[in-house]
Amino acid sequence: MKTRSFLQFVGPSVAMMVLLLAIPMATTFYLSVRNCALEMEMVTVEESTPFGKKETVTQRARMGPDGRALQTCEFVGLDYYRKVLGLDASQDAATAAQPPDAGGAPAAAAGDAADNEFLGALTFTMIYTFTTLPFVLVIGFLLALGVNNVTTRLRGMFITASLLPFIITPVVAALSIKWLFRDNGLVPYLLSNFGIEVFWMAQAWSARLLIIVYGIWHVVPFAFIVLYAGLQSVPQDALEAATIDGATRWQKLRYVTVPHLMPLIVFITLIHLMDAYRVFEPVIVLTQGAFTTSVQYLTYHILLLENNPYKASAAAVLTLAGIVVLLIPLLVRTWREQKGGV
């Protein structure tokens, strides 16, 4: 292929990746290592009241010649990363100077609180990621095998029904789980008939379990449709040769079908690791961060409550770094297989 033709072929894709991925990522990292604050000034405001004029000294942003508020920006390096990770020594020093609480115990360090918050979010994110992954692969594979073995007339109906959870918007899917398991929902009502009462939304373990159930239910159709497509390309001559050699159905599945689907299994694992590490919708819909948080929800929490886009940018960069760390082993294996011609 000529260089000009190659550039015309890949150019639009590269341009879109730079525009939609590279530039936002670079901007986020730029915001995470700087801090901007408004320049404030003290002014006297005169107010007219029924009892006369009243002067009040207040603070306001200093305005520039163009009518915009003036800001002072500075490079802060990794300060916000340390704050997100709970490693900010200034917070520890400030808290150490606080008096002990009413019980005589020293006040908890702010750095420890932040550290626990980040570690808690990271811990649940990893639990969610690696708990849902095997269920997604196994259930998706079993569904693909089942649909592949039904008659052609019923196959379309089963495929459509299996894809419905994946088609639904994530927020709507999370709301569906919430309505089913809320205190007056269908599932608690059915369990109450057997004398079992569980308040799914009021306990940490049950709320986390619902988030994991949502992740499995919502992502299994993706694994199913990919593996089902892969089953259509399994070499029939290899299966026939295995049958002639006396291989059982399990042996043909293990030694012929699964090795043929292994690249697709790796692909599904890559996609799921990226998506699961960024879990957000079920956390905010089912718990609102009350019982558990995720790394992505922590970024939202910092931006919404602390109103600090610079610290939130640092949290977003750490989230991206976590995704890269998770994908490195699979990417290295894929690269070695492609290099070796496997």
Rosetta blueprint (number, residue, H / E / L):
1 M L
2 K L
3 T H
4 R H
5 S H
6 F H
7 L H
8 Q H
9 F H
10 V H
11 G H
12 P H
13 S H
14 V H
15 A H
16 M H
17 M H
18 V H
19 L H
20 L H
21 L H
22 A H
23 I H
24 P H
25 M H
26 A H
27 T H
28 T H
29 F H
30 Y H
31 L H
32 S H
33 V L
34 R E
35 N E
36 C E
37 A E
38 L E
39 E L
40 M E
41 E E
42 M E
43 V E
44 T E
45 V E
46 E E
47 E E
48 S E
49 T E
50 P L
51 F L
52 G E
53 K E
54 K E
55 E E
56 T E
57 V E
58 T E
59 Q E
60 R E
61 A E
62 R L
63 M E
64 G L
65 P L
66 D L
67 G L
68 R L
69 A E
70 L L
71 Q E
72 T E
73 C E
74 E E
75 F E
76 V L
77 G L
78 L L
79 D H
80 Y H
81 Y H
82 R H
83 K H
84 V H
85 L H
86 G L
87 L L
88 D L
89 A H
90 S H
91 Q H
92 D H
93 A H
94 A H
95 T H
96 A H
97 A L
98 Q L
99 P L
100 P L
101 D L
102 A L
103 G L
104 G L
105 A L
106 P L
107 A L
108 A L
109 A L
110 A H
111 G H
112 D H
113 A H
114 A H
115 D H
116 N H
117 E H
118 F H
119 L H
120 G H
121 A H
122 L H
123 T H
124 F H
125 T H
126 M H
127 I H
128 Y H
129 T H
130 F H
131 T H
132 T H
133 L H
134 P H
135 F H
136 V H
137 L H
138 V H
139 I H
140 G H
141 F H
142 L H
143 L H
144 A H
145 L H
146 G H
147 V H
148 N H
149 N H
150 V L
151 T L
152 T H
153 R H
154 L H
155 R H
156 G H
157 M H
158 F H
159 I H
160 T H
161 A H
162 S H
163 L H
164 L H
165 P H
166 F H
167 I H
168 I L
169 T L
170 P H
171 V H
172 V H
173 A H
174 A H
175 L H
176 S H
177 I H
178 K H
179 W H
180 L H
181 F H
182 R L
183 D L
184 N L
185 G L
186 L H
187 V H
188 P H
189 Y H
190 L H
191 L H
192 S H
193 N L
194 F L
195 G L
196 I L
197 E L
198 V L
199 F L
200 W L
201 M L
202 A L
203 Q L
204 A H
205 W H
206 S H
207 A H
208 R H
209 L H
210 L H
211 I H
212 I H
213 V H
214 Y H
215 G H
216 I H
217 W H
218 H H
219 V H
220 V H
221 P H
222 F H
223 A H
224 F H
225 I H
226 V H
227 L H
228 Y H
229 A H
230 G H
231 L H
232 Q L
233 S L
234 V L
235 P L
236 Q H
237 D H
238 A H
239 L H
240 E H
241 A H
242 A H
243 T H
244 I H
245 D L
246 G L
247 A L
248 T L
249 R H
250 W H
251 Q H
252 K H
253 L H
254 R H
255 Y H
256 V H
257 T H
258 V H
259 P H
260 H H
261 L H
262 M H
263 P H
264 L H
265 I H
266 V H
267 F H
268 I H
269 T H
270 L H
271 I H
272 H H
273 L H
274 M H
275 D H
276 A H
277 Y H
278 R L
279 V L
280 F L
281 E H
282 P H
283 V H
284 I H
285 V H
286 L H
287 T L
288 Q L
289 G L
290 A L
291 F L
292 T L
293 T L
294 S L
295 V H
296 Q H
297 Y H
298 L H
299 T H
300 Y H
301 H H
302 I H
303 L H
304 L H
305 L H
306 E H
307 N L
308 N L
309 P H
310 Y H
311 K H
312 A H
313 S H
314 A H
315 A H
316 A H
317 V H
318 L H
319 T H
320 L H
321 A H
322 G H
323 I H
324 V H
325 V H
326 L H
327 L H
328 I H
329 P H
330 L H
331 L H
332 V H
333 R H
334 T H
335 W H
336 R H
337 E H
338 Q H
339 K H
340 G H
341 G L
342 V L
